[in-house]
């Protein structure tokens, strides 16, 4: 028998669940939750009994026996200061996942908590892997022009790193010896520098290129003016930045398939805005190439929006002089979690232990 892992990936209104045996997906489901129902919970931790019921039902429905599990893998939460790779879910990590000083509140924080809840009575490990906040930013990369604000690594680590590893494997290369730039293209867009197996810098989905639903970086003084002009609430401004920014703000849709049809039907404004998105993504990639001092082995475009050949072709026009461009479309979070867990269970990688910072 191989290693069997239960994979738990909580979202704000869904819980994605899967059973993997080694690299093979046995079963996967996406359980949707009513948004109004989720609003009854005052905190992330309050959702644990409800979500555990969902997980138990999934296991019964699919005849998954607890005794057959080797580990439970949860989606990595937004704990500050994590590195890439896997962490065993210990007491300190559980505390950090529910502490607003140590993490940013988010549904993904439930991944580790639920994994620990299920795994602990069984005497098997609970892990998280490649959390959004995972990275090894250099000290110089953390400094900003505002002393009160420090840059943190914040990008689509899970899928970006999984695709970087896949690129290396498919080309008979060692990921830990490559210098790569990975751009994850989704509702939010981020880009990251992978240097010899470490993410040493990144551009998050709110401090660089705009995306289908997010504004990206905008002139700071103009943003401050909008915040205090009296026309918008804090909630309004958050929506402008995340949810109703980017392509949606300009074109009323964030669906690139719809936008491509608009362009093909002769909509010149849609064409200009779509070109601007490609332009900004390319600028971000160019900026990160400076981190590598030009020594970049490949640029990888991934994520759901990377299925848009019109967009990826436009990005390639700008950045192909930097390094070869590989397009690996799709979001492969469940597989990435399973493969990460397999590397931990097989001893190819060692799980990290989180400790709450003393200061």
Buried (B, 14 or more C-beta within 10 A) or exposed (E): EEBBBBBBBBBEBBBBBBBBBBEEEEEBBEBEBEEEEBEEBEEBBEBBEBBBEBBEEBBEEBEBEBEEBBBBBBBBBBBBBBBBBBBBBBEBBBBBBBEEEBBBEBBBBBBBBBBBBBBEEBEBBBBBBBBBBBBBBEEEBEEEEEEEEEBBBBBBBBBBBBBBBBBBEEEEBEBEEBBBBBBBBBBBBBBBBBBEBBBBBBBBBBBBBBBBBBBBBBEEEEBEEBBEEEEBEEEEBEBBBBBBBBBBBBBEBBEBEBBBEBBEEEBEEBBEBBBBBBBBBBBBBBBBBEBBEEEBBBBBBBBBBBBBEBBBEBBBBBBEEBBEBBBBBEBBBBBBBBBBBBBBBEEEBEBBEBEBEEE
